[in-house]
C-alpha cells in the first residue's frame, strides 16, 4: 500500500474520531489553526503506524523448487572409480573392510556426511569416502554418459533379427537369462531394441522379451567375495577333471591368460589386440599348430566333431548375418567358451549358450 493511501485512510480515521469522540484529542495536541491541527494529528497517527515505503526489490516471491532431472537416482549414489572402492565398517580408512563397491556400482544413501557416506548396496552396509561417489543428478548424468545399458532376455529363446520386423531374417537365437549390450541407434522404433551379441552379430530383438537396465553392479560383501572365490575354485577343479588330455589343459590354460586383453579387427596379437579367429590361431600357434586365418577357413580346414561331443580345446563356429561363418570360440569345459568377442568387451569367457553354434572342430585328437 502506498504512503498516500495510508495517509488518506488515516485522514478519514482521524476525521471520524474527531467527529464522534472529540474527547480523545487533548488540548495540547490541537493548535489554534484548524488546518495545522489536522495535519499535526495526521502526522502523529501515521507515525504511530510505523509505515515504510515498500520497494519492488523488497517484495519476495516463492521460488519454484529445483526439479530433479534424474529422479531414479534420488537418494542413491554411484561409484566413481576405475575398478572398485572399499566399504568400511566405520568412517575411517583404518576401519575393518566389510566389502567393495565396484565400477558402476550403485548404492542407497543411508547417511551422507561431509567426508564419508554410509551406503547400503546388496547385503553390504558401510562407509565410503565421498571422493569416490556421485550423488543424485550427478550420478544420473554420469550413468547416461558412461554406463552401458543391458538387455536381459526374459523368454526361453529369443530371435535376433536383421530388421525391426518380426518377419525379418533371424540372425541367431539367444537364451533366457543372458544379457547383452544395448547399442543406441538413430532409427530405433518403439518395440525393438538393438543389441550386440558379439563382434559378428548385431541385431534387433523385441523389447517385450528383454528387460532393459543400466549395467550397474552392487557391492560385494567380504562373505560374498569368499563364496565367489570358492565357486571359482570348484569350477576350475570341475574343468580340470573334464580334461582328458594334458595338451588340451595346457592350451586352455594358455588361452585364459589373455582374458581382458583388447579386441582388434584383423589383429592377431594376444596382448595388443586380436579378432576371434586371430585369437584361436595365435593360441594354437604357440603350441606348434598352424590354423587358417579366418573363422570360415578354420571350420573348413579342420576335422569336424559333433556339438554333443565337444571337449576342451575344440573350436565352436557361428554364422553371421549373411549365413556364412563369421565367429569362432574355444570351448574350455564347464559349459564355457573363451573368445575375442567385440571391441567393447575384448577377450572374455562366456556361457556356451550365449549364442547358438552351428558347428565344432577339433585340433587335438586323443
KEDORO-429500 format. One record per residue (C-alpha): residue number from 1; x, y, z; residue in one letter. Coordinates in nm, 4 decimals, always signed. Layout:
N
{NUM {X Y Z} 'A'}
...
***
This chain:
366
{1 {+0.0000 +0.0000 +0.0000} 'X'}
{2 {+0.1376 +0.3419 -0.0925} 'X'}
{3 {+0.2010 +0.6045 +0.1736} 'X'}
{4 {-0.0520 +0.8460 +0.0177} 'X'}
{5 {-0.3218 +0.5807 +0.0516} 'X'}
{6 {-0.2304 +0.5238 +0.4164} 'X'}
{7 {-0.2484 +0.8983 +0.4790} 'X'}
{8 {-0.5898 +0.9202 +0.3116} 'X'}
{9 {-0.7183 +0.6390 +0.5273} 'X'}
{10 {-0.5685 +0.8000 +0.8343} 'X'}
{11 {-0.7344 +1.1303 +0.7436} 'X'}
{12 {-1.0712 +0.9601 +0.7295} 'X'}
{13 {-1.0000 +0.7746 +1.0530} 'X'}
{14 {-0.8935 +1.0905 +1.2376} 'X'}
{15 {-1.1815 +1.2878 +1.0924} 'X'}
{16 {-1.4232 +1.0242 +1.2125} 'X'}
{17 {-1.2593 +1.0062 +1.5513} 'X'}
{18 {-1.2693 +1.3854 +1.5782} 'X'}
{19 {-1.6382 +1.3991 +1.4956} 'X'}
{20 {-1.7553 +1.1104 +1.7059} 'X'}
{21 {-1.5224 +1.1220 +2.0040} 'X'}
{22 {-1.3514 +1.4619 +2.0338} 'X'}
{23 {-1.2657 +1.3942 +2.3958} 'X'}
{24 {-0.9894 +1.1589 +2.2775} 'X'}
{25 {-0.7848 +1.4538 +2.1395} 'X'}
{26 {-0.6149 +1.6609 +2.4107} 'X'}
{27 {-0.5971 +2.0419 +2.4037} 'X'}
{28 {-0.2225 +2.0259 +2.3844} 'X'}
{29 {-0.2405 +1.8298 +2.0557} 'X'}
{30 {-0.4842 +2.0672 +1.8805} 'X'}
{31 {-0.3463 +2.4060 +1.7642} 'X'}
{32 {-0.5373 +2.7262 +1.7014} 'X'}
{33 {-0.5021 +2.6919 +1.3212} 'X'}
{34 {-0.7514 +2.4204 +1.2265} 'X'}
{35 {-0.5558 +2.3102 +0.9175} 'X'}
{36 {-0.2326 +2.2867 +1.1101} 'X'}
{37 {-0.4023 +2.0931 +1.3865} 'X'}
{38 {-0.5402 +1.8363 +1.1470} 'X'}
{39 {-0.2033 +1.7985 +0.9740} 'X'}
{40 {-0.0289 +1.7501 +1.3054} 'X'}
{41 {-0.2783 +1.4899 +1.4171} 'X'}
{42 {-0.2433 +1.3027 +1.0908} 'X'}
{43 {+0.1364 +1.3021 +1.1180} 'X'}
{44 {+0.1137 +1.1674 +1.4704} 'X'}
{45 {-0.1236 +0.8890 +1.3621} 'X'}
{46 {+0.0784 +0.7865 +1.0587} 'X'}
{47 {+0.3994 +0.7870 +1.2657} 'X'}
{48 {+0.2350 +0.5564 +1.5155} 'X'}
{49 {+0.1670 +0.3071 +1.2344} 'X'}
{50 {+0.5406 +0.2866 +1.1555} 'X'}
{51 {+0.4645 +0.2814 +0.7816} 'X'}
{52 {+0.7586 +0.2481 +0.5473} 'X'}
{53 {+0.7762 +0.2670 +0.1704} 'X'}
{54 {+0.7777 -0.0746 +0.0040} 'X'}
{55 {+1.0217 -0.1056 -0.2798} 'X'}
{56 {+0.9954 -0.3591 -0.5630} 'X'}
{57 {+1.3193 -0.5271 -0.4614} 'X'}
{58 {+1.1790 -0.5823 -0.1121} 'X'}
{59 {+0.8972 -0.7970 -0.2487} 'X'}
{60 {+0.9942 -1.1657 -0.2396} 'X'}
{61 {+0.8134 -1.4345 -0.4308} 'X'}
{62 {+0.8257 -1.8041 -0.3518} 'X'}
{63 {+1.0842 -1.9635 -0.5803} 'X'}
{64 {+0.9996 -2.2813 -0.7614} 'X'}
{65 {+1.1664 -2.5866 -0.6140} 'X'}
{66 {+1.4506 -2.7100 -0.8350} 'X'}
{67 {+1.3457 -3.0026 -1.0478} 'X'}
{68 {+1.5275 -3.3366 -1.0361} 'X'}
{69 {+1.6439 -3.4369 -1.3835} 'X'}
{70 {+1.7147 -3.7986 -1.2840} 'X'}
{71 {+1.4520 -3.8891 -1.0214} 'X'}
{72 {+1.5528 -4.2566 -1.0375} 'X'}
{73 {+1.8843 -4.1587 -0.8756} 'X'}
{74 {+1.7316 -3.9604 -0.5900} 'X'}
{75 {+1.8675 -4.0934 -0.2606} 'X'}
{76 {+2.1251 -4.3039 -0.4457} 'X'}
{77 {+2.4930 -4.2831 -0.5290} 'X'}
{78 {+2.7205 -4.4324 -0.7906} 'X'}
{79 {+3.0823 -4.5445 -0.7579} 'X'}
{80 {+3.3133 -4.3049 -0.9412} 'X'}
{81 {+3.6131 -4.5377 -0.9697} 'X'}
{82 {+3.8102 -4.7298 -1.2305} 'X'}
{83 {+3.7959 -5.0666 -1.0526} 'X'}
{84 {+3.6457 -5.0790 -0.7021} 'X'}
{85 {+3.6401 -4.8904 -0.3732} 'X'}
{86 {+3.6454 -5.0435 -0.0267} 'X'}
{87 {+3.3419 -5.0267 +0.2014} 'X'}
{88 {+3.4412 -4.9764 +0.5668} 'X'}
{89 {+3.2637 -5.0648 +0.8908} 'X'}
{90 {+3.3267 -4.7123 +1.0222} 'X'}
{91 {+3.4048 -4.3769 +0.8556} 'X'}
{92 {+3.7777 -4.4353 +0.8890} 'X'}
{93 {+4.0330 -4.5619 +0.6374} 'X'}
{94 {+4.1804 -4.7863 +0.9059} 'X'}
{95 {+3.8417 -4.9395 +0.9880} 'X'}
{96 {+3.7566 -5.3006 +0.9033} 'X'}
{97 {+3.6758 -5.3630 +0.5371} 'X'}
{98 {+3.3245 -5.5096 +0.5017} 'X'}
{99 {+3.3104 -5.5272 +0.1234} 'X'}
{100 {+3.3754 -5.3429 -0.2002} 'X'}
{101 {+3.1721 -5.1277 -0.4409} 'X'}
{102 {+3.2832 -5.1967 -0.7995} 'X'}
{103 {+3.2955 -4.9668 -1.1014} 'X'}
{104 {+2.9394 -4.8625 -1.1948} 'X'}
{105 {+2.8364 -4.9901 -0.8507} 'X'}
{106 {+2.5119 -4.8360 -0.7232} 'X'}
{107 {+2.4001 -4.7925 -0.3637} 'X'}
{108 {+2.1336 -4.6350 -0.1446} 'X'}
{109 {+2.2458 -4.3378 +0.0627} 'X'}
{110 {+2.1734 -4.4229 +0.4257} 'X'}
{111 {+2.3519 -4.1222 +0.5781} 'X'}
{112 {+2.5558 -3.8608 +0.3931} 'X'}
{113 {+2.8349 -3.6853 +0.5773} 'X'}
{114 {+3.0883 -3.4198 +0.4828} 'X'}
{115 {+3.3650 -3.6727 +0.4118} 'X'}
{116 {+3.2101 -4.0199 +0.4373} 'X'}
{117 {+2.8726 -4.1582 +0.3324} 'X'}
{118 {+2.7007 -4.4600 +0.4810} 'X'}
{119 {+2.5722 -4.6724 +0.1946} 'X'}
{120 {+2.3592 -4.9826 +0.1508} 'X'}
{121 {+2.4112 -5.2000 -0.1559} 'X'}
{122 {+2.3178 -5.5643 -0.1916} 'X'}
{123 {+2.3711 -5.7136 +0.1538} 'X'}
{124 {+2.6582 -5.4755 +0.2300} 'X'}
{125 {+2.6249 -5.1719 +0.4559} 'X'}
{126 {+2.9144 -4.9470 +0.5478} 'X'}
{127 {+3.1028 -4.6283 +0.4736} 'X'}
{128 {+3.2663 -4.4988 +0.1545} 'X'}
{129 {+3.4585 -4.1749 +0.1133} 'X'}
{130 {+3.2628 -3.9099 -0.0783} 'X'}
{131 {+3.5612 -3.8652 -0.3120} 'X'}
{132 {+3.4659 -4.1942 -0.4781} 'X'}
{133 {+3.0907 -4.1338 -0.5102} 'X'}
{134 {+2.8498 -3.9342 -0.7263} 'X'}
{135 {+2.5072 -3.8430 -0.5907} 'X'}
{136 {+2.1606 -3.7773 -0.7349} 'X'}
{137 {+2.1575 -3.5904 -1.0650} 'X'}
{138 {+2.5383 -3.6051 -1.0893} 'X'}
{139 {+2.5147 -3.9849 -1.0733} 'X'}
{140 {+2.2368 -3.9833 -1.3333} 'X'}
{141 {+2.4320 -3.7673 -1.5759} 'X'}
{142 {+2.7409 -3.9857 -1.5326} 'X'}
{143 {+2.5390 -4.3032 -1.5889} 'X'}
{144 {+2.3750 -4.1642 -1.9009} 'X'}
{145 {+2.7112 -4.0676 -2.0464} 'X'}
{146 {+2.9304 -4.3614 -1.9462} 'X'}
{147 {+2.7275 -4.6593 -1.8266} 'X'}
{148 {+2.6181 -4.9111 -2.0891} 'X'}
{149 {+2.2596 -5.0317 -2.0948} 'X'}
{150 {+2.1962 -5.4038 -2.0832} 'X'}
{151 {+1.9147 -5.6127 -2.2280} 'X'}
{152 {+1.8413 -5.9317 -2.0320} 'X'}
{153 {+1.6402 -6.1984 -2.2126} 'X'}
{154 {+1.3196 -6.2879 -2.0267} 'X'}
{155 {+1.1862 -6.5593 -2.2570} 'X'}
{156 {+1.3049 -6.9147 -2.3287} 'X'}
{157 {+1.4516 -6.8439 -2.6741} 'X'}
{158 {+1.4678 -6.5063 -2.8456} 'X'}
{159 {+1.5288 -6.4404 -3.2151} 'X'}
{160 {+1.7794 -6.1701 -3.3114} 'X'}
{161 {+1.6512 -6.0158 -3.6341} 'X'}
{162 {+1.8134 -5.8140 -3.9104} 'X'}
{163 {+1.5372 -5.5505 -3.9161} 'X'}
{164 {+1.2754 -5.4086 -3.6812} 'X'}
{165 {+1.0181 -5.6528 -3.8090} 'X'}
{166 {+0.9052 -5.9910 -3.6796} 'X'}
{167 {+0.9133 -6.1254 -4.0339} 'X'}
{168 {+1.2727 -6.0141 -4.0828} 'X'}
{169 {+1.5623 -6.2592 -4.1176} 'X'}
{170 {+1.6665 -6.4351 -3.7958} 'X'}
{171 {+2.0387 -6.3822 -3.7460} 'X'}
{172 {+2.0746 -6.6047 -3.4397} 'X'}
{173 {+1.8895 -6.7188 -3.1284} 'X'}
{174 {+1.9789 -6.6243 -2.7723} 'X'}
{175 {+1.8696 -6.7949 -2.4475} 'X'}
{176 {+1.6772 -6.6797 -2.1414} 'X'}
{177 {+1.8802 -6.5163 -1.8655} 'X'}
{178 {+2.1676 -6.3999 -2.0853} 'X'}
{179 {+2.2459 -6.0264 -2.1005} 'X'}
{180 {+2.3661 -5.8249 -2.3992} 'X'}
{181 {+2.4804 -5.4680 -2.4503} 'X'}
{182 {+2.2246 -5.2269 -2.5953} 'X'}
{183 {+2.3539 -5.0232 -2.8904} 'X'}
{184 {+2.1656 -4.6913 -2.9362} 'X'}
{185 {+2.0618 -4.6160 -3.2962} 'X'}
{186 {+1.9077 -4.3101 -3.4600} 'X'}
{187 {+1.6461 -4.5192 -3.6398} 'X'}
{188 {+1.5205 -4.7003 -3.3290} 'X'}
{189 {+1.1495 -4.7824 -3.3382} 'X'}
{190 {+0.9371 -4.8365 -3.0291} 'X'}
{191 {+0.9039 -5.2036 -2.9516} 'X'}
{192 {+1.2504 -5.3007 -3.0761} 'X'}
{193 {+1.5940 -5.2951 -2.9114} 'X'}
{194 {+1.9261 -5.3168 -3.0957} 'X'}
{195 {+2.1852 -5.5340 -2.9194} 'X'}
{196 {+2.5380 -5.6585 -2.9768} 'X'}
{197 {+2.5693 -6.0342 -2.9395} 'X'}
{198 {+2.9403 -6.0444 -3.0295} 'X'}
{199 {+3.1797 -5.8998 -3.2887} 'X'}
{200 {+2.9955 -6.0693 -3.5730} 'X'}
{201 {+2.6304 -6.0332 -3.4759} 'X'}
{202 {+2.4303 -5.7209 -3.4009} 'X'}
{203 {+2.0578 -5.7092 -3.4488} 'X'}
{204 {+1.7108 -5.6279 -3.3247} 'X'}
{205 {+1.5109 -5.8076 -3.0578} 'X'}
{206 {+1.1542 -5.7464 -2.9499} 'X'}
{207 {+1.1614 -5.5136 -2.6482} 'X'}
{208 {+0.8754 -5.7153 -2.4981} 'X'}
{209 {+1.1115 -6.0049 -2.4326} 'X'}
{210 {+1.4046 -5.8179 -2.2759} 'X'}
{211 {+1.4421 -5.6214 -1.9548} 'X'}
{212 {+1.6453 -5.3032 -2.0128} 'X'}
{213 {+1.8590 -5.1623 -1.7354} 'X'}
{214 {+2.1889 -4.9918 -1.6754} 'X'}
{215 {+2.4810 -5.2286 -1.6361} 'X'}
{216 {+2.5074 -5.1472 -1.2663} 'X'}
{217 {+2.6671 -5.3697 -1.0056} 'X'}
{218 {+2.6017 -5.3942 -0.6340} 'X'}
{219 {+2.8528 -5.4000 -0.3534} 'X'}
{220 {+3.0063 -5.7362 -0.2714} 'X'}
{221 {+3.0449 -5.8241 +0.0944} 'X'}
{222 {+3.3554 -5.9939 +0.2305} 'X'}
{223 {+3.1499 -6.3109 +0.2798} 'X'}
{224 {+3.0288 -6.2995 -0.0811} 'X'}
{225 {+3.3842 -6.2455 -0.2026} 'X'}
{226 {+3.4848 -6.5647 -0.0247} 'X'}
{227 {+3.1916 -6.7554 -0.1784} 'X'}
{228 {+3.2873 -6.6317 -0.5249} 'X'}
{229 {+3.6451 -6.7443 -0.4685} 'X'}
{230 {+3.5296 -7.0900 -0.3588} 'X'}
{231 {+3.2927 -7.1172 -0.6542} 'X'}
{232 {+3.5674 -7.0294 -0.8992} 'X'}
{233 {+3.7937 -7.2891 -0.7423} 'X'}
{234 {+3.5189 -7.5513 -0.7715} 'X'}
{235 {+3.4559 -7.4601 -1.1362} 'X'}
{236 {+3.8238 -7.4775 -1.2097} 'X'}
{237 {+3.8507 -7.8209 -1.0466} 'X'}
{238 {+3.5494 -7.9416 -1.2474} 'X'}
{239 {+3.7025 -7.8064 -1.5655} 'X'}
{240 {+4.0339 -7.9744 -1.4962} 'X'}
{241 {+3.8582 -8.3003 -1.4135} 'X'}
{242 {+3.6882 -8.2810 -1.7517} 'X'}
{243 {+4.0211 -8.2577 -1.9278} 'X'}
{244 {+4.1228 -8.5805 -2.0990} 'X'}
{245 {+4.4495 -8.4551 -2.2399} 'X'}
{246 {+4.7421 -8.2765 -2.0787} 'X'}
{247 {+4.7913 -8.0880 -2.4059} 'X'}
{248 {+4.4276 -7.9746 -2.4031} 'X'}
{249 {+4.4698 -7.8445 -2.0496} 'X'}
{250 {+4.7830 -7.6539 -2.1433} 'X'}
{251 {+4.6140 -7.4933 -2.4429} 'X'}
{252 {+4.3045 -7.3860 -2.2483} 'X'}
{253 {+4.5116 -7.2531 -1.9581} 'X'}
{254 {+4.7258 -7.0595 -2.2018} 'X'}
{255 {+4.4213 -6.9089 -2.3756} 'X'}
{256 {+4.2704 -6.7967 -2.0432} 'X'}
{257 {+4.5806 -6.5912 -1.9639} 'X'}
{258 {+4.4681 -6.3329 -2.2204} 'X'}
{259 {+4.1174 -6.2700 -2.0886} 'X'}
{260 {+4.0692 -5.8943 -2.0567} 'X'}
{261 {+4.3009 -5.8040 -2.3430} 'X'}
{262 {+4.1595 -5.5963 -2.6318} 'X'}
{263 {+3.9718 -5.6993 -2.9432} 'X'}
{264 {+4.1094 -5.5540 -3.2678} 'X'}
{265 {+3.9517 -5.6381 -3.6015} 'X'}
{266 {+4.2125 -5.8082 -3.8213} 'X'}
{267 {+4.4550 -5.8372 -3.5300} 'X'}
{268 {+4.6463 -6.1466 -3.4212} 'X'}
{269 {+4.8270 -6.0203 -3.1105} 'X'}
{270 {+4.7129 -6.1899 -2.7913} 'X'}
{271 {+4.8346 -5.8926 -2.5886} 'X'}
{272 {+4.7851 -5.5853 -2.8094} 'X'}
{273 {+4.4676 -5.6880 -2.9905} 'X'}
{274 {+4.3168 -5.9709 -3.1909} 'X'}
{275 {+3.9903 -6.0708 -3.3501} 'X'}
{276 {+3.8124 -6.4021 -3.2916} 'X'}
{277 {+3.9933 -6.6181 -3.5472} 'X'}
{278 {+4.3230 -6.4412 -3.4801} 'X'}
{279 {+4.2825 -6.5429 -3.1163} 'X'}
{280 {+4.2304 -6.9146 -3.1821} 'X'}
{281 {+4.5012 -6.9172 -3.4494} 'X'}
{282 {+4.7569 -6.7465 -3.2220} 'X'}
{283 {+4.6784 -6.9662 -2.9207} 'X'}
{284 {+4.7327 -7.2846 -3.1202} 'X'}
{285 {+5.0375 -7.1390 -3.2975} 'X'}
{286 {+5.2037 -7.1137 -2.9562} 'X'}
{287 {+5.1869 -7.4944 -2.9385} 'X'}
{288 {+5.3044 -7.5505 -3.2955} 'X'}
{289 {+4.9683 -7.5940 -3.4685} 'X'}
{290 {+4.9011 -7.3998 -3.7884} 'X'}
{291 {+4.5403 -7.2842 -3.8256} 'X'}
{292 {+4.3878 -7.0910 -4.1179} 'X'}
{293 {+4.3398 -6.7170 -4.0672} 'X'}
{294 {+3.9598 -6.6754 -4.0804} 'X'}
{295 {+3.6791 -6.8435 -3.8886} 'X'}
{296 {+3.5283 -6.9858 -4.2091} 'X'}
{297 {+3.8634 -7.1272 -4.3223} 'X'}
{298 {+3.9250 -7.2813 -3.9807} 'X'}
{299 {+3.5934 -7.4634 -3.9905} 'X'}
{300 {+3.6584 -7.5880 -4.3450} 'X'}
{301 {+4.0195 -7.6865 -4.2826} 'X'}
{302 {+3.9792 -7.8702 -3.9507} 'X'}
{303 {+3.8226 -8.2002 -3.8578} 'X'}
{304 {+3.4610 -8.1558 -3.7532} 'X'}
{305 {+3.3162 -8.3008 -3.4360} 'X'}
{306 {+2.9572 -8.3319 -3.3207} 'X'}
{307 {+2.8423 -8.0487 -3.0952} 'X'}
{308 {+2.7194 -8.3012 -2.8401} 'X'}
{309 {+3.0706 -8.4480 -2.8056} 'X'}
{310 {+3.2881 -8.1370 -2.7704} 'X'}
{311 {+3.5896 -8.1352 -2.5408} 'X'}
{312 {+3.8099 -7.8556 -2.4020} 'X'}
{313 {+4.0207 -7.7050 -2.6777} 'X'}
{314 {+3.7650 -7.7689 -2.9518} 'X'}
{315 {+3.6504 -7.4729 -3.1600} 'X'}
{316 {+3.2852 -7.3666 -3.1980} 'X'}
{317 {+3.1613 -7.1754 -3.5033} 'X'}
{318 {+2.8733 -6.9333 -3.5585} 'X'}
{319 {+2.7013 -6.7951 -3.8653} 'X'}
{320 {+2.6995 -6.4235 -3.9495} 'X'}
{321 {+2.4238 -6.2046 -4.0927} 'X'}
{322 {+2.4723 -6.3378 -4.4432} 'X'}
{323 {+2.4670 -6.7002 -4.3311} 'X'}
{324 {+2.8413 -6.7536 -4.3664} 'X'}
{325 {+3.0726 -6.8451 -4.0790} 'X'}
{326 {+3.1652 -6.5245 -3.9019} 'X'}
{327 {+3.2733 -6.6058 -3.5456} 'X'}
{328 {+3.4720 -6.8706 -3.3587} 'X'}
{329 {+3.5226 -6.9514 -2.9897} 'X'}
{330 {+3.7238 -7.2089 -2.7924} 'X'}
{331 {+3.5470 -7.4473 -2.5567} 'X'}
{332 {+3.7213 -7.4525 -2.2164} 'X'}
{333 {+3.4993 -7.7006 -2.0335} 'X'}
{334 {+3.2375 -7.6491 -1.7658} 'X'}
{335 {+2.9878 -7.5208 -2.0227} 'X'}
{336 {+3.2006 -7.2170 -2.1099} 'X'}
{337 {+3.3945 -7.0742 -2.4042} 'X'}
{338 {+3.6731 -6.8165 -2.4310} 'X'}
{339 {+3.6805 -6.5826 -2.7285} 'X'}
{340 {+3.7751 -6.2406 -2.8629} 'X'}
{341 {+3.4183 -6.1140 -2.8513} 'X'}
{342 {+3.3977 -5.7483 -2.9543} 'X'}
{343 {+3.5724 -5.4127 -2.9332} 'X'}
{344 {+3.3593 -5.3341 -2.6281} 'X'}
{345 {+3.4356 -5.6453 -2.4233} 'X'}
{346 {+3.7691 -5.7680 -2.5603} 'X'}
{347 {+3.8680 -6.1274 -2.4802} 'X'}
{348 {+3.6127 -6.2780 -2.2427} 'X'}
{349 {+3.4697 -6.6027 -2.1076} 'X'}
{350 {+3.1034 -6.6659 -2.1940} 'X'}
{351 {+2.8444 -6.9341 -2.1367} 'X'}
{352 {+2.8432 -7.1871 -2.4184} 'X'}
{353 {+2.4818 -7.0894 -2.4848} 'X'}
{354 {+2.5377 -6.7150 -2.5142} 'X'}
{355 {+2.4723 -6.7737 -2.8855} 'X'}
{356 {+2.3780 -7.0817 -3.0880} 'X'}
{357 {+2.6815 -7.2513 -3.2507} 'X'}
{358 {+2.6363 -7.4216 -3.5863} 'X'}
{359 {+2.9449 -7.6475 -3.5924} 'X'}
{360 {+3.2533 -7.7600 -3.4000} 'X'}
{361 {+3.6030 -7.8670 -3.4978} 'X'}
{362 {+3.8863 -8.0460 -3.3188} 'X'}
{363 {+4.2608 -7.9954 -3.3471} 'X'}
{364 {+4.3833 -8.2437 -3.0842} 'X'}
{365 {+4.2516 -8.5962 -3.1068} 'X'}
{366 {+4.3185 -8.8311 -2.8190} 'X'}
***
